[in-house]
Amino acid sequence: MKQGVSCGIATVQTMEVTIVETELHSKYYTAGSCGQHCFRIVTNLCVIVIDVSEQ
């Protein structure tokens, strides 16, 4: 789970738009014990941001 949070912080630095999405996901993280579901969403966000940065 710690890796997911770190990923979120990294995305925030890359794009301001991601801040809103990351914050929403972070809230879900603490709101309930989603587990792998939430972790997967955060990882997906990070991958998407990296893809955009590459182009």
N, C-alpha and C positions, 0 to 999 in steps of 0.2 A: 504494500500500500504506500510505503514511503516513496518508492520509485514513481508512482503515479503523481504524487504531489510535486515531486521535483520536476517531472515532465511539465506539469501545469505552469510552474514558475518560468520554465524555459520558454514556453509558448508565449507567455505574457510579455516577455522581453522582445520577442520577435514581432508580434502584431498586437496592436491595441484592441482590435476587435475580439481577439481571443480572450481578453480579460473577462468580458461578460460571460462567455461560454464557460471558461475555466471556473469562474466564481460560482456559477450555477452548479456545475458538476461537484465542486468542492462542498457546496451546501448539501447536496445529495449524499456525499460521502459521510458527513457527520449526522445527517438527518436519520439515516437508517443504515443497517449493515448490509449493503448491497453485495459487497464482496467482489467477485470476479466481474460481475456485470459493470459496476462503476469503474473498476480498474481498466476494463477493456475500452470503455468510452474515452477515458482520459488518454490512454495510449493511442487510440485512433486520432484524437485531436492533435497529439504531438506529431504523429506521422504526417497528417495532412499539412500542418504548418511547415514541416521540414520540406515537403514536396513543393509547396508554394515558394519557399525561400530558394530552392534549387533553380527554379525557372527564371 
